[in-house]
């Protein structure tokens, strides 16, 4: 890829999404792979106590499947580009 500005901008947007993921609604965390970590965090400590959190394995499995399905054709397209 000649212009690296697009992937760089996408990475910076992803970093910002991951920083603000804890304050996002639950449904919004499923929209990005950068915010998915907040769905698998096993515990939180809001004060001096440790609180167990629910993991959302079904949603993460769907997110992984969709991501893999989209990743395969995109990488294949880039592999077949003249370069």
mmCIF file as gemmi writes it, N, C-alpha and C atoms, coordinates in Angstrom:
data_model
loop_
_atom_site.group_PDB
_atom_site.id
_atom_site.type_symbol
_atom_site.label_atom_id
_atom_site.label_alt_id
_atom_site.label_comp_id
_atom_site.label_asym_id
_atom_site.label_entity_id
_atom_site.label_seq_id
_atom_site.pdbx_PDB_ins_code
_atom_site.Cartn_x
_atom_site.Cartn_y
_atom_site.Cartn_z
_atom_site.occupancy
_atom_site.B_iso_or_equiv
_atom_site.pdbx_formal_charge
_atom_site.auth_seq_id
_atom_site.auth_asym_id
_atom_site.pdbx_PDB_model_num
ATOM 1 N N . UNK Axp A 1 ? 0.849 -1.163 0 1 0 ? 1 A 1
ATOM 2 C CA . UNK Axp A 1 ? 0 0 0 1 0 ? 1 A 1
ATOM 3 C C . UNK Axp A 1 ? 0.903 1.237 0 1 0 ? 1 A 1
ATOM 4 N N . UNK Axp A 2 ? 0.678 2.122 -0.936 1 0 ? 2 A 1
ATOM 5 C CA . UNK Axp A 2 ? 1.529 3.307 -1.036 1 0 ? 2 A 1
ATOM 6 C C . UNK Axp A 2 ? 1.245 4.32 0.059 1 0 ? 2 A 1
ATOM 7 N N . UNK Axp A 3 ? -0.013 4.589 0.325 1 0 ? 3 A 1
ATOM 8 C CA . UNK Axp A 3 ? -0.376 5.596 1.299 1 0 ? 3 A 1
ATOM 9 C C . UNK Axp A 3 ? -0.679 4.918 2.632 1 0 ? 3 A 1
ATOM 10 N N . UNK Axp A 4 ? 0.145 5.164 3.62 1 0 ? 4 A 1
ATOM 11 C CA . UNK Axp A 4 ? -0.018 4.549 4.934 1 0 ? 4 A 1
ATOM 12 C C . UNK Axp A 4 ? -0.868 5.389 5.884 1 0 ? 4 A 1
ATOM 13 N N . UNK Axp A 5 ? -1.384 6.51 5.397 1 0 ? 5 A 1
ATOM 14 C CA . UNK Axp A 5 ? -2.169 7.386 6.261 1 0 ? 5 A 1
ATOM 15 C C . UNK Axp A 5 ? -3.497 6.741 6.681 1 0 ? 5 A 1
ATOM 16 N N . UNK Axp A 6 ? -4.125 6.001 5.778 1 0 ? 6 A 1
ATOM 17 C CA . UNK Axp A 6 ? -5.394 5.326 6.098 1 0 ? 6 A 1
ATOM 18 C C . UNK Axp A 6 ? -5.262 4.322 7.238 1 0 ? 6 A 1
ATOM 19 N N . UNK Axp A 7 ? -4.321 3.366 7.138 1 0 ? 7 A 1
ATOM 20 C CA . UNK Axp A 7 ? -4.153 2.423 8.248 1 0 ? 7 A 1
ATOM 21 C C . UNK Axp A 7 ? -3.72 3.095 9.552 1 0 ? 7 A 1
ATOM 22 N N . UNK Axp A 8 ? -2.911 4.145 9.455 1 0 ? 8 A 1
ATOM 23 C CA . UNK Axp A 8 ? -2.496 4.868 10.648 1 0 ? 8 A 1
ATOM 24 C C . UNK Axp A 8 ? -3.694 5.53 11.326 1 0 ? 8 A 1
ATOM 25 N N . UNK Axp A 9 ? -4.54 6.173 10.534 1 0 ? 9 A 1
ATOM 26 C CA . UNK Axp A 9 ? -5.739 6.818 11.077 1 0 ? 9 A 1
ATOM 27 C C . UNK Axp A 9 ? -6.68 5.784 11.688 1 0 ? 9 A 1
ATOM 28 N N . UNK Axp A 10 ? -6.82 4.638 11.027 1 0 ? 10 A 1
ATOM 29 C CA . UNK Axp A 10 ? -7.678 3.579 11.556 1 0 ? 10 A 1
ATOM 30 C C . UNK Axp A 10 ? -7.149 3.078 12.903 1 0 ? 10 A 1
ATOM 31 N N . UNK Axp A 11 ? -5.843 2.936 13.017 1 0 ? 11 A 1
ATOM 32 C CA . UNK Axp A 11 ? -5.25 2.513 14.283 1 0 ? 11 A 1
ATOM 33 C C . UNK Axp A 11 ? -5.457 3.53 15.392 1 0 ? 11 A 1
ATOM 34 N N . UNK Axp A 12 ? -5.318 4.808 15.064 1 0 ? 12 A 1
ATOM 35 C CA . UNK Axp A 12 ? -5.542 5.846 16.076 1 0 ? 12 A 1
ATOM 36 C C . UNK Axp A 12 ? -6.998 5.896 16.524 1 0 ? 12 A 1
ATOM 37 N N . UNK Axp A 13 ? -7.921 5.724 15.585 1 0 ? 13 A 1
ATOM 38 C CA . UNK Axp A 13 ? -9.345 5.667 15.94 1 0 ? 13 A 1
ATOM 39 C C . UNK Axp A 13 ? -9.609 4.466 16.844 1 0 ? 13 A 1
ATOM 40 N N . UNK Axp A 14 ? -8.967 3.341 16.535 1 0 ? 14 A 1
ATOM 41 C CA . UNK Axp A 14 ? -9.118 2.158 17.369 1 0 ? 14 A 1
ATOM 42 C C . UNK Axp A 14 ? -8.603 2.356 18.782 1 0 ? 14 A 1
ATOM 43 N N . UNK Axp A 15 ? -7.482 3.064 18.905 1 0 ? 15 A 1
ATOM 44 C CA . UNK Axp A 15 ? -6.945 3.342 20.234 1 0 ? 15 A 1
ATOM 45 C C . UNK Axp A 15 ? -7.916 4.203 21.028 1 0 ? 15 A 1
ATOM 46 N N . UNK Axp A 16 ? -8.469 5.226 20.383 1 0 ? 16 A 1
ATOM 47 C CA . UNK Axp A 16 ? -9.445 6.076 21.079 1 0 ? 16 A 1
ATOM 48 C C . UNK Axp A 16 ? -10.688 5.29 21.478 1 0 ? 16 A 1
ATOM 49 N N . UNK Axp A 17 ? -11.152 4.407 20.599 1 0 ? 17 A 1
ATOM 50 C CA . UNK Axp A 17 ? -12.31 3.573 20.943 1 0 ? 17 A 1
ATOM 51 C C . UNK Axp A 17 ? -12.012 2.689 22.152 1 0 ? 17 A 1
ATOM 52 N N . UNK Axp A 18 ? -10.816 2.119 22.188 1 0 ? 18 A 1
ATOM 53 C CA . UNK Axp A 18 ? -10.499 1.232 23.31 1 0 ? 18 A 1
ATOM 54 C C . UNK Axp A 18 ? -10.361 2.003 24.623 1 0 ? 18 A 1
ATOM 55 N N . UNK Axp A 19 ? -9.916 3.247 24.55 1 0 ? 19 A 1
ATOM 56 C CA . UNK Axp A 19 ? -9.802 4.049 25.765 1 0 ? 19 A 1
ATOM 57 C C . UNK Axp A 19 ? -11.185 4.382 26.33 1 0 ? 19 A 1
ATOM 58 N N . UNK Axp A 20 ? -12.121 4.695 25.443 1 0 ? 20 A 1
ATOM 59 C CA . UNK Axp A 20 ? -13.453 5.099 25.892 1 0 ? 20 A 1
ATOM 60 C C . UNK Axp A 20 ? -14.447 3.939 25.963 1 0 ? 20 A 1
ATOM 61 N N . UNK Axp A 21 ? -14.013 2.723 25.717 1 0 ? 21 A 1
ATOM 62 C CA . UNK Axp A 21 ? -14.909 1.566 25.74 1 0 ? 21 A 1
ATOM 63 C C . UNK Axp A 21 ? -15.601 1.336 27.077 1 0 ? 21 A 1
ATOM 64 N N . UNK Axp A 22 ? -14.947 1.546 28.205 1 0 ? 22 A 1
ATOM 65 C CA . UNK Axp A 22 ? -15.639 1.283 29.474 1 0 ? 22 A 1
ATOM 66 C C . UNK Axp A 22 ? -16.879 2.146 29.713 1 0 ? 22 A 1
ATOM 67 N N . UNK Axp A 23 ? -16.967 3.299 29.092 1 0 ? 23 A 1
ATOM 68 C CA . UNK Axp A 23 ? -18.139 4.147 29.3 1 0 ? 23 A 1
ATOM 69 C C . UNK Axp A 23 ? -19.16 4.008 28.177 1 0 ? 23 A 1
ATOM 70 N N . UNK Axp A 24 ? -18.877 3.161 27.207 1 0 ? 24 A 1
ATOM 71 C CA . UNK Axp A 24 ? -19.816 2.93 26.099 1 0 ? 24 A 1
ATOM 72 C C . UNK Axp A 24 ? -20.932 1.991 26.546 1 0 ? 24 A 1
ATOM 73 N N . UNK Axp A 25 ? -22.098 2.097 25.902 1 0 ? 25 A 1
ATOM 74 C CA . UNK Axp A 25 ? -23.132 1.099 26.181 1 0 ? 25 A 1
ATOM 75 C C . UNK Axp A 25 ? -22.679 -0.284 25.694 1 0 ? 25 A 1
ATOM 76 N N . UNK Axp A 26 ? -23.277 -1.311 26.265 1 0 ? 26 A 1
ATOM 77 C CA . UNK Axp A 26 ? -22.859 -2.678 25.949 1 0 ? 26 A 1
ATOM 78 C C . UNK Axp A 26 ? -22.979 -2.984 24.462 1 0 ? 26 A 1
ATOM 79 N N . UNK Axp A 27 ? -24.062 -2.552 23.822 1 0 ? 27 A 1
ATOM 80 C CA . UNK Axp A 27 ? -24.251 -2.864 22.405 1 0 ? 27 A 1
ATOM 81 C C . UNK Axp A 27 ? -23.179 -2.209 21.548 1 0 ? 27 A 1
ATOM 82 N N . UNK Axp A 28 ? -22.653 -1.064 21.943 1 0 ? 28 A 1
ATOM 83 C CA . UNK Axp A 28 ? -21.635 -0.371 21.154 1 0 ? 28 A 1
ATOM 84 C C . UNK Axp A 28 ? -20.284 -1.067 21.234 1 0 ? 28 A 1
ATOM 85 N N . UNK Axp A 29 ? -20.068 -1.83 22.282 1 0 ? 29 A 1
ATOM 86 C CA . UNK Axp A 29 ? -18.793 -2.537 22.414 1 0 ? 29 A 1
ATOM 87 C C . UNK Axp A 29 ? -18.662 -3.675 21.423 1 0 ? 29 A 1
ATOM 88 N N . UNK Axp A 30 ? -19.776 -4.154 20.907 1 0 ? 30 A 1
ATOM 89 C CA . UNK Axp A 30 ? -19.73 -5.23 19.915 1 0 ? 30 A 1
ATOM 90 C C . UNK Axp A 30 ? -19.374 -4.727 18.522 1 0 ? 30 A 1
ATOM 91 N N . UNK Axp A 31 ? -19.345 -3.442 18.296 1 0 ? 31 A 1
ATOM 92 C CA . UNK Axp A 31 ? -19.16 -2.896 16.963 1 0 ? 31 A 1
ATOM 93 C C . UNK Axp A 31 ? -17.699 -2.803 16.532 1 0 ? 31 A 1
ATOM 94 N N . UNK Axp A 32 ? -16.784 -2.982 17.437 1 0 ? 32 A 1
ATOM 95 C CA . UNK Axp A 32 ? -15.377 -2.789 17.11 1 0 ? 32 A 1
ATOM 96 C C . UNK Axp A 32 ? -14.52 -3.849 17.79 1 0 ? 32 A 1
ATOM 97 N N . UNK Axp A 33 ? -13.504 -4.33 17.107 1 0 ? 33 A 1
ATOM 98 C CA . UNK Axp A 33 ? -12.606 -5.286 17.77 1 0 ? 33 A 1
ATOM 99 C C . UNK Axp A 33 ? -11.781 -4.639 18.88 1 0 ? 33 A 1
ATOM 100 N N . UNK Axp A 34 ? -11.592 -3.335 18.84 1 0 ? 34 A 1
ATOM 101 C CA . UNK Axp A 34 ? -10.813 -2.652 19.862 1 0 ? 34 A 1
ATOM 102 C C . UNK Axp A 34 ? -11.586 -2.55 21.18 1 0 ? 34 A 1
ATOM 103 N N . UNK Axp A 35 ? -12.889 -2.543 21.111 1 0 ? 35 A 1
ATOM 104 C CA . UNK Axp A 35 ? -13.691 -2.414 22.321 1 0 ? 35 A 1
ATOM 105 C C . UNK Axp A 35 ? -14.11 -3.77 22.881 1 0 ? 35 A 1
ATOM 106 N N . UNK Axp A 36 ? -13.766 -4.844 22.209 1 0 ? 36 A 1
ATOM 107 C CA . UNK Axp A 36 ? -14.192 -6.174 22.641 1 0 ? 36 A 1
ATOM 108 C C . UNK Axp A 36 ? -13.509 -6.612 23.93 1 0 ? 36 A 1
ATOM 109 N N . UNK Axp A 37 ? -12.349 -6.073 24.242 1 0 ? 37 A 1
ATOM 110 C CA . UNK Axp A 37 ? -11.673 -6.474 25.475 1 0 ? 37 A 1
ATOM 111 C C . UNK Axp A 37 ? -12.528 -6.171 26.705 1 0 ? 37 A 1
ATOM 112 N N . UNK Axp A 38 ? -13.289 -5.105 26.651 1 0 ? 38 A 1
ATOM 113 C CA . UNK Axp A 38 ? -14.16 -4.765 27.76 1 0 ? 38 A 1
ATOM 114 C C . UNK Axp A 38 ? -15.247 -5.786 28.003 1 0 ? 38 A 1
ATOM 115 N N . UNK Axp A 39 ? -15.498 -6.646 27.021 1 0 ? 39 A 1
ATOM 116 C CA . UNK Axp A 39 ? -16.519 -7.682 27.171 1 0 ? 39 A 1
ATOM 117 C C . UNK Axp A 39 ? -15.988 -8.93 27.871 1 0 ? 39 A 1
ATOM 118 N N . UNK Axp A 40 ? -14.663 -9.092 27.916 1 0 ? 40 A 1
ATOM 119 C CA . UNK Axp A 40 ? -14.102 -10.307 28.514 1 0 ? 40 A 1
ATOM 120 C C . UNK Axp A 40 ? -13.351 -10.04 29.81 1 0 ? 40 A 1
ATOM 121 N N . UNK Axp A 41 ? -13.38 -8.804 30.284 1 0 ? 41 A 1
ATOM 122 C CA . UNK Axp A 41 ? -12.727 -8.485 31.548 1 0 ? 41 A 1
ATOM 123 C C . UNK Axp A 41 ? -13.412 -9.282 32.653 1 0 ? 41 A 1
ATOM 124 N N . UNK Axp A 42 ? -12.672 -10.11 33.39 1 0 ? 42 A 1
ATOM 125 C CA . UNK Axp A 42 ? -13.317 -10.986 34.368 1 0 ? 42 A 1
ATOM 126 C C . UNK Axp A 42 ? -13.74 -10.301 35.664 1 0 ? 42 A 1
ATOM 127 N N . UNK Axp A 43 ? -13.087 -9.189 36.007 1 0 ? 43 A 1
ATOM 128 C CA . UNK Axp A 43 ? -13.412 -8.557 37.287 1 0 ? 43 A 1
ATOM 129 C C . UNK Axp A 43 ? -13.08 -7.072 37.235 1 0 ? 43 A 1
ATOM 130 N N . UNK Axp A 44 ? -13.65 -6.349 38.18 1 0 ? 44 A 1
ATOM 131 C CA . UNK Axp A 44 ? -13.407 -4.924 38.302 1 0 ? 44 A 1
ATOM 132 C C . UNK Axp A 44 ? -13.329 -4.599 39.787 1 0 ? 44 A 1
ATOM 133 N N . UNK Axp A 45 ? -12.612 -3.548 40.112 1 0 ? 45 A 1
ATOM 134 C CA . UNK Axp A 45 ? -12.548 -3.141 41.515 1 0 ? 45 A 1
ATOM 135 C C . UNK Axp A 45 ? -12.973 -1.684 41.621 1 0 ? 45 A 1
ATOM 136 N N . UNK Axp A 46 ? -14.276 -1.45 41.815 1 0 ? 46 A 1
ATOM 137 C CA . UNK Axp A 46 ? -14.766 -0.078 41.897 1 0 ? 46 A 1
ATOM 138 C C . UNK Axp A 46 ? -14.366 0.645 43.188 1 0 ? 46 A 1
ATOM 139 N N . UNK Axp A 47 ? -13.899 -0.062 44.126 1 0 ? 47 A 1
ATOM 140 C CA . UNK Axp A 47 ? -13.462 0.537 45.395 1 0 ? 47 A 1
ATOM 141 C C . UNK Axp A 47 ? -12.391 -0.356 45.979 1 0 ? 47 A 1
ATOM 142 N N . UNK Axp A 48 ? -12.653 -0.861 47.156 1 0 ? 48 A 1
ATOM 143 C CA . UNK Axp A 48 ? -11.702 -1.78 47.781 1 0 ? 48 A 1
ATOM 144 C C . UNK Axp A 48 ? -12.13 -3.231 47.604 1 0 ? 48 A 1
ATOM 145 N N . UNK Axp A 49 ? -13.273 -3.47 46.95 1 0 ? 49 A 1
ATOM 146 C CA . UNK Axp A 49 ? -13.758 -4.838 46.763 1 0 ? 49 A 1
ATOM 147 C C . UNK Axp A 49 ? -13.612 -5.243 45.305 1 0 ? 49 A 1
ATOM 148 N N . UNK Axp A 50 ? -13.47 -6.534 45.095 1 0 ? 50 A 1
ATOM 149 C CA . UNK Axp A 50 ? -13.37 -7.089 43.757 1 0 ? 50 A 1
ATOM 150 C C . UNK Axp A 50 ? -14.736 -7.616 43.338 1 0 ? 50 A 1
ATOM 151 N N . UNK Axp A 51 ? -15.206 -7.183 42.187 1 0 ? 51 A 1
ATOM 152 C CA . UNK Axp A 51 ? -16.531 -7.562 41.708 1 0 ? 51 A 1
ATOM 153 C C . UNK Axp A 51 ? -16.375 -8.415 40.456 1 0 ? 51 A 1
ATOM 154 N N . UNK Axp A 52 ? -16.945 -9.623 40.459 1 0 ? 52 A 1
ATOM 155 C CA . UNK Axp A 52 ? -16.928 -10.483 39.281 1 0 ? 52 A 1
ATOM 156 C C . UNK Axp A 52 ? -17.89 -9.929 38.235 1 0 ? 52 A 1
ATOM 157 N N . UNK Axp A 53 ? -17.452 -9.917 36.976 1 0 ? 53 A 1
ATOM 158 C CA . UNK Axp A 53 ? -18.285 -9.442 35.882 1 0 ? 53 A 1
ATOM 159 C C . UNK Axp A 53 ? -18.66 -10.601 34.973 1 0 ? 53 A 1
ATOM 160 N N . UNK Axp A 54 ? -19.781 -10.468 34.302 1 0 ? 54 A 1
ATOM 161 C CA . UNK Axp A 54 ? -20.203 -11.487 33.347 1 0 ? 54 A 1
ATOM 162 C C . UNK Axp A 54 ? -19.417 -11.325 32.054 1 0 ? 54 A 1
ATOM 163 N N . UNK Axp A 55 ? -18.96 -12.441 31.493 1 0 ? 55 A 1
ATOM 164 C CA . UNK Axp A 55 ? -18.334 -12.4 30.172 1 0 ? 55 A 1
ATOM 165 C C . UNK Axp A 55 ? -19.408 -12.697 29.135 1 0 ? 55 A 1
ATOM 166 N N . UNK Axp A 56 ? -19.281 -12.105 28 1 0 ? 56 A 1
ATOM 167 C CA . UNK Axp A 56 ? -20.266 -12.23 26.932 1 0 ? 56 A 1
ATOM 168 C C . UNK Axp A 56 ? -19.675 -13.087 25.812 1 0 ? 56 A 1
ATOM 169 N N . UNK Axp A 57 ? -19.595 -14.395 26.056 1 0 ? 57 A 1
ATOM 170 C CA . UNK Axp A 57 ? -18.907 -15.287 25.131 1 0 ? 57 A 1
ATOM 171 C C . UNK Axp A 57 ? -19.645 -15.473 23.816 1 0 ? 57 A 1
ATOM 172 N N . UNK Axp A 58 ? -20.964 -15.485 23.828 1 0 ? 58 A 1
ATOM 173 C CA . UNK Axp A 58 ? -21.715 -15.675 22.583 1 0 ? 58 A 1
ATOM 174 C C . UNK Axp A 58 ? -21.481 -14.491 21.646 1 0 ? 58 A 1
ATOM 175 N N . UNK Axp A 59 ? -21.569 -13.294 22.173 1 0 ? 59 A 1
ATOM 176 C CA . UNK Axp A 59 ? -21.337 -12.111 21.355 1 0 ? 59 A 1
ATOM 177 C C . UNK Axp A 59 ? -19.917 -12.046 20.835 1 0 ? 59 A 1
ATOM 178 N N . UNK Axp A 60 ? -18.957 -12.449 21.662 1 0 ? 60 A 1
ATOM 179 C CA . UNK Axp A 60 ? -17.566 -12.446 21.211 1 0 ? 60 A 1
ATOM 180 C C . UNK Axp A 60 ? -17.321 -13.499 20.148 1 0 ? 60 A 1
ATOM 181 N N . UNK Axp A 61 ? -18.004 -14.628 20.244 1 0 ? 61 A 1
ATOM 182 C CA . UNK Axp A 61 ? -17.88 -15.658 19.22 1 0 ? 61 A 1
ATOM 183 C C . UNK Axp A 61 ? -18.431 -15.16 17.892 1 0 ? 61 A 1
ATOM 184 N N . UNK Axp A 62 ? -19.56 -14.476 17.939 1 0 ? 62 A 1
ATOM 185 C CA . UNK Axp A 62 ? -20.134 -13.902 16.716 1 0 ? 62 A 1
ATOM 186 C C . UNK Axp A 62 ? -19.2 -12.835 16.145 1 0 ? 62 A 1
ATOM 187 N N . UNK Axp A 63 ? -18.66 -11.977 16.994 1 0 ? 63 A 1
ATOM 188 C CA . UNK Axp A 63 ? -17.728 -10.946 16.546 1 0 ? 63 A 1
ATOM 189 C C . UNK Axp A 63 ? -16.491 -11.564 15.903 1 0 ? 63 A 1
ATOM 190 N N . UNK Axp A 64 ? -15.975 -12.632 16.485 1 0 ? 64 A 1
ATOM 191 C CA . UNK Axp A 64 ? -14.817 -13.322 15.922 1 0 ? 64 A 1
ATOM 192 C C . UNK Axp A 64 ? -15.151 -13.934 14.573 1 0 ? 64 A 1
ATOM 193 N N . UNK Axp A 65 ? -16.315 -14.551 14.45 1 0 ? 65 A 1
ATOM 194 C CA . UNK Axp A 65 ? -16.718 -15.142 13.175 1 0 ? 65 A 1
ATOM 195 C C . UNK Axp A 65 ? -16.885 -14.103 12.077 1 0 ? 65 A 1
ATOM 196 N N . UNK Axp A 66 ? -17.536 -13.001 12.402 1 0 ? 66 A 1
ATOM 197 C CA . UNK Axp A 66 ? -17.731 -11.938 11.414 1 0 ? 66 A 1
ATOM 198 C C . UNK Axp A 66 ? -16.39 -11.327 11.028 1 0 ? 66 A 1
ATOM 199 N N . UNK Axp A 67 ? -15.539 -11.085 12.001 1 0 ? 67 A 1
ATOM 200 C CA . UNK Axp A 67 ? -14.221 -10.527 11.708 1 0 ? 67 A 1
ATOM 201 C C . UNK Axp A 67 ? -13.381 -11.436 10.839 1 0 ? 67 A 1
ATOM 202 N N . UNK Axp A 68 ? -13.412 -12.722 11.121 1 0 ? 68 A 1
ATOM 203 C CA . UNK Axp A 68 ? -12.657 -13.68 10.307 1 0 ? 68 A 1
ATOM 204 C C . UNK Axp A 68 ? -13.21 -13.767 8.897 1 0 ? 68 A 1
ATOM 205 N N . UNK Axp A 69 ? -14.526 -13.722 8.778 1 0 ? 69 A 1
ATOM 206 C CA . UNK Axp A 69 ? -15.159 -13.79 7.463 1 0 ? 69 A 1
ATOM 207 C C . UNK Axp A 69 ? -14.802 -12.569 6.619 1 0 ? 69 A 1
ATOM 208 N N . UNK Axp A 70 ? -14.706 -11.414 7.237 1 0 ? 70 A 1
ATOM 209 C CA . UNK Axp A 70 ? -14.326 -10.206 6.504 1 0 ? 70 A 1
ATOM 210 C C . UNK Axp A 70 ? -12.823 -10.124 6.261 1 0 ? 70 A 1
ATOM 211 N N . UNK Axp A 71 ? -12.035 -10.656 7.167 1 0 ? 71 A 1
ATOM 212 C CA . UNK Axp A 71 ? -10.583 -10.574 7.063 1 0 ? 71 A 1
ATOM 213 C C . UNK Axp A 71 ? -10.057 -11.411 5.894 1 0 ? 71 A 1
ATOM 214 N N . UNK Axp A 72 ? -10.611 -12.591 5.699 1 0 ? 72 A 1
ATOM 215 C CA . UNK Axp A 72 ? -10.11 -13.5 4.665 1 0 ? 72 A 1
ATOM 216 C C . UNK Axp A 72 ? -10.209 -12.899 3.252 1 0 ? 72 A 1
ATOM 217 N N . UNK Axp A 73 ? -11.358 -12.378 2.808 1 0 ? 73 A 1
ATOM 218 C CA . UNK Axp A 73 ? -11.398 -11.831 1.448 1 0 ? 73 A 1
ATOM 219 C C . UNK Axp A 73 ? -10.561 -10.56 1.276 1 0 ? 73 A 1
ATOM 220 N N . UNK Axp A 74 ? -10.478 -9.756 2.319 1 0 ? 74 A 1
ATOM 221 C CA . UNK Axp A 74 ? -9.683 -8.525 2.211 1 0 ? 74 A 1
ATOM 222 C C . UNK Axp A 74 ? -8.209 -8.863 2.035 1 0 ? 74 A 1
ATOM 223 N N . UNK Axp A 75 ? -7.687 -9.794 2.828 1 0 ? 75 A 1
ATOM 224 C CA . UNK Axp A 75 ? -6.287 -10.166 2.685 1 0 ? 75 A 1
ATOM 225 C C . UNK Axp A 75 ? -6.019 -10.879 1.376 1 0 ? 75 A 1
ATOM 226 N N . UNK Axp A 76 ? -6.981 -11.661 0.903 1 0 ? 76 A 1
ATOM 227 C CA . UNK Axp A 76 ? -6.822 -12.31 -0.395 1 0 ? 76 A 1
ATOM 228 C C . UNK Axp A 76 ? -6.766 -11.276 -1.518 1 0 ? 76 A 1
ATOM 229 N N . UNK Axp A 77 ? -7.582 -10.257 -1.405 1 0 ? 77 A 1
ATOM 230 C CA . UNK Axp A 77 ? -7.578 -9.181 -2.408 1 0 ? 77 A 1
ATOM 231 C C . UNK Axp A 77 ? -6.227 -8.464 -2.415 1 0 ? 77 A 1
ATOM 232 N N . UNK Axp A 78 ? -5.69 -8.19 -1.233 1 0 ? 78 A 1
ATOM 233 C CA . UNK Axp A 78 ? -4.391 -7.528 -1.165 1 0 ? 78 A 1
ATOM 234 C C . UNK Axp A 78 ? -3.277 -8.433 -1.684 1 0 ? 78 A 1
ATOM 235 N N . UNK Axp A 79 ? -3.392 -9.754 -1.474 1 0 ? 79 A 1
ATOM 236 C CA . UNK Axp A 79 ? -2.388 -10.669 -1.98 1 0 ? 79 A 1
ATOM 237 C C . UNK Axp A 79 ? -2.361 -10.711 -3.511 1 0 ? 79 A 1
ATOM 238 N N . UNK Axp A 80 ? -3.514 -10.512 -4.13 1 0 ? 80 A 1
ATOM 239 C CA . UNK Axp A 80 ? -3.603 -10.591 -5.589 1 0 ? 80 A 1
ATOM 240 C C . UNK Axp A 80 ? -3.414 -9.253 -6.291 1 0 ? 80 A 1
ATOM 241 N N . UNK Axp A 81 ? -3.186 -8.194 -5.545 1 0 ? 81 A 1
ATOM 242 C CA . UNK Axp A 81 ? -2.917 -6.906 -6.162 1 0 ? 81 A 1
ATOM 243 C C . UNK Axp A 81 ? -1.524 -6.919 -6.763 1 0 ? 81 A 1
ATOM 244 N N . UNK Axp A 82 ? -1.402 -6.226 -7.88 1 0 ? 82 A 1
ATOM 245 C CA . UNK Axp A 82 ? -0.081 -6.125 -8.505 1 0 ? 82 A 1
ATOM 246 C C . UNK Axp A 82 ? 0.82 -5.243 -7.663 1 0 ? 82 A 1
ATOM 247 N N . UNK Axp A 83 ? 2.031 -5.649 -7.501 1 0 ? 83 A 1
ATOM 248 C CA . UNK Axp A 83 ? 2.882 -4.838 -6.64 1 0 ? 83 A 1
ATOM 249 C C . UNK Axp A 83 ? 4.278 -5.03 -6.877 1 0 ? 83 A 1
